[in-house]
Amino acid sequence: MPHYRWAIVGLGTIATQFADTFNPELGELYGAASRHLERAQSFAAKHHISKAFGSYEELFADPMVDIVYIATPHNHHLESIIPALENGKHVLCEKAITLNSKELAQAKQLASEKGLILAEAMTIFYMPLYLTLRERINTGEFGKLKMIQASFGSFKEADPTNRFFNPDLAGGAILDIGTYALSFVRFFLSAQPTFIQSTMAPFETGVDEQSVTILRNENDEMATVALTFQSKMPKQGIVAFEKAFITINEFPRADTAMITYLDGQIETLQSGEEALALNYEVSNMTQFIDGTLPNDSLNLTTDVVALMDRMRAQW
């Protein structure tokens, strides 16, 4: 496997997880950038990273960087994706990759023009469990897909100024936890939904605090998505086929699924490790660049962003 040099832009919680778990057999964690050099230096020293940058622009211009991992707040993603691509870097960007389809189309066009890989760091698309399930589904052993349910509830302190509820910071449940639920649904559907009916209850700032959405595609596969920012709900997905249903708990980084058959028998399927979730993203990104894997995840990401656009248009 080629030894690519990675650099991180945005040094918050998820960047810390990325650096803490980064497997050096998958590449080199070469650089870290912050708007404040001291913070970048501290982060780099803690995680044994070679180079600290006091600006994102300096990192993008460094010819030693092969891949940029963007972990800034999502309302700043595009402003980092574009210069990274312009400087010839492959980009793995945290979810939600962009705020809307117009932004994503701009980023995809530039990546295509430059011959670079652009992908979203959506764990669901890379966890071995999902890839194993897809292989089994494709054999037809479970029959036709009928229904998907996805729920995700997270209790956030009701502070209008924080990023979860501030419209100026692209707040709202859909761009934070909703991307996971929609990505779960879209991963299993055989085609993009053509029918959407969505309703939302707003927080006092106007952003979506909770929502329920019904989806159906041309193959009459249906799905429901329930989200809330003011109540805990299980991160649970259920995928129902004619001959069995699959239950996946803690679905964003799941490594275990339960398959319940019509006669009541239950099979427990284990694949991959939850703790290695971010390394699966790194491994897949490397294979996208090598051409040993097609970058199909970007097609799923594109569909999910389009679904979010349509939901918000209804709201």
N, C-alpha and C positions, 0 to 999 in steps of 0.2 A: 504494500500500500504506500503510495507517495506520501512524503512527509511535508504537509502544508503548514505554513505559519499562520496562526490565528491572532486576531487582535480584537479586544472588547471595547465597545463604545457605550458609555453609560454604566456606572459602577454601583448600582443599587443591589437589592436583595437577590434578584434572579441572576445577576452577573456574578455575585458571590457564590451562589450554588454552582453555576457553570464552571467557575475557576476551581472551586473546592473538589469537584468530581471529575475534572478534565483528565482523561487518560493519555499520558504522554506517548503511548504506543499508537495513538490515532493522529498525532501531529504535535506541533510545538505551540504552546501558549506564549506568543512572542511579545505582544503589546497590550497596554491598557490606557485608555484616554478618558480624561475628565476636563471640564472647563477650568478646573483648579489643579495646577501641577502637583501641589502637595498631596492632594487626595489621590491622584494617579500614582504618585511615588509610594504612598503608604499601601495602596492596593497591590501594586506590583511587588513590593518587598514581601508582603504577607503571603502572596501566592507564587513567589519565585518566578516572576515574569521579567523578561529581559529588559523591556523598554517601557518607560512611562512617558506619556504625552500630555502636555498642558493644554492641548486643543484638539478637537476632532479633525480639523483640517490638516494638522501636522501628521496625524496617524494616516489619514487617507492618502497623503502624498508620499509616504514611506514605501519605497519599492520592495522592501523586504516582506511586506504584508501581503499574504495571498487571499485570506478570507476575513471578512469583518463580521463579527457577531454584534448585532445592534440590540441593546437592552435598555434603551432610553424609554421614558413614558411614551405611550403609543401615539399621542398627538404630535410627537417630534420624530416619528419614524421616517417619514418621507424625506425630511430635510437632511437626514443622514444617509438614507438609501441612495439618493441621487448622486451626491458627490463621491460616495464610495464606488459606485458603478462607473462614474465618469473617470475615476482614477484607476480603473481596471481591476477592481477587487470583486471577488465573489461575495455574496451577501446572504447571511442567515439572520433573519430579523424576528424578534419576539412577536408574539401575537398581541393584539390584532395587527397584522402586517401593515395595513394602512387604514385610514378612517373610512374610506369609501372606494367604490369601484373606479372612479375617475383617477384617483391617486394611484391605485394599483396598476391600472392600464399604462399610466405614464412610466412607472417603474419597470413594468414588464417589457415595454417597448425599448427602453434604454438597455436593459439587460440583453435583449435579443440582438440589438444593434452592435453591442460590444462583445457578443459571444460569451457572456458570463452567466453563472448560475445565480438565480434569486430564489430563495425558499423561505417559508415561514417556519419558525420554531414551534410548531404545534405537535406536542408529544404524541397525540393520538395517531398521527400519520406515520410514526416511526417505531412505536413500541412493538416488539416481537409478537405479543399476544394478538394484536389486531391483524398482523400479517398472517399469522397462523390461522386465525378465524376466517380470514378471507379465502385462504386456500381451501379450507373445508367447506365453506359456503359454496364455492365455485364447483365443487364436485356434485352438488345437488342433494347431499345427504339430508339436509334439513327441509327440503321442499322450497316452495315459493315464499319470498319475504312478504309479510302482510303489514306489520305494524311496528313502529319504534316509539319508545317513550324515553325522554331524557329530562332529568330534573337536576337543578343545581341551585342551592340556596346558601348564601353567605351573609352573616350578620356584620354589618359595618356601622361604626359609630356615626350617628346622624349629624355630621359636621359639614355644613354647606361649603366650606372652604377647601376640604381635602379633595384629592383627585377622583375619588369614587363618586362624588356628588357635584363637583364643580363643572359646569358646562364649558368653561373656558379651557379646562384640562381634559376635554373629551370624556367626561364622567358618564356614568350610567352602567347598568348591569350588562347590557348586551355586548359592549366593547371589552368588558373585563372577563366575566364568567360565561357570558353568552356564546363567545367564540368557541369555547370548549364543547358546549352542548350541541351547537349547530355543526361543528366539525365531526362530532360523534355520529350525528344523524346522517350527515352527507357521506361519511365514509361507508356506511352500509347500504344506502339507497343505490339502486342501479342507475338512476338518472336524476338530474336536477329537478326539484319540485317546480311545477307550473302553477299550482294553486297555493296561495298563502292567505290565511286569515289570522291576524294578530291583534291583540289588545294589550294596552299598557297602562299601568298606574304610575303617575309621576311622583318624584320627590319634590319638595318645595322649590327646588331650583329649576325644575322642569325636566331634568334628566330622568330616564326610566329607572324606577325603583324596583318594579316587578312587572312581569309580562307572561302571557300564555300565548302560544302560537301553534296553529294547526297547519300541516303541510301535506301535499299530495302530489305525486308525479304522474307521468303518462302511463306508468305501469300499475297504477292504483295502489302503490305502496304509500302508506300514510305514516305520519309522525306527529308527536306532540312534544313541545319544549316548554318547560316551566322554569322561570328564573325569579329569584328574589334577592335583594340586597339588605333586607331588614328582618330576615328569619333564616335560621338554619334549615336546610333540606339536604337529604342525602345526595351525594354526587353519584347518581345511579342511572344506568342505562339498561333498557330492556329491548331486545331485538327479537320479535316474534315471527316465526316461520310456521308453515303448515304442520311440520312434524316435531317441532321443538321450539323452545324459547331460550334465549341466552341472557343471563343477568350478569352485568359487570358493575361492581361497586368501585367507588373512587376511580371513575373511568378516565380522568385525564392522564394518569400514569399507571394504569392497571397492568398487573402481571398475572391475574387470575380471573377466570370466568366460570360460571356455573351453567351447564346446559341441562335443561329439564325437558325430558321426552314425554310424549303423550301418555305413556303408561306410568308416569310418575318417577321413573328412574332419573337419577341426577348424576351427571358426569362433571367432575372438576377438572378444568383445563388450566395448566400453568405453563407460561412461556415468557422468558425474559425475566428481568429484575427491575422493580420499581426504582430502586436506588440508582440505576444506571440510565435513567430516562434521558438525561441530557447528552450522554455519550452516544446513545442511539441516533440522536440528531446529528452529532458530529460525524459518525460513521456513514450515515446516509448522505450527508452533504459531500463527503469525500468521494463517494461512489457516483453521485450526480456529476461531479466535476470530471471524474475519470471516464464517464460514459458507460460504466458498468451497471448502472441503474438509471432508468428513465426518471426524470423529475416530474412524476405524475402528481406529487403532492401539491404542486403549484396550481394544477387544474382544480383540485378540491378546494384549495384556498380561495381561488377566484370565485367559485360557486358560493362559498360561505359568505364572502364579502358582498356578493350580489344579493344573497338572502337578507343580510342585515340592512342593506339599502332599501329593499322592498318592505321590510317590517317597519322601518322608521318612516317610510313614506305613508304607510297606513296610519301610523300614530299621529 
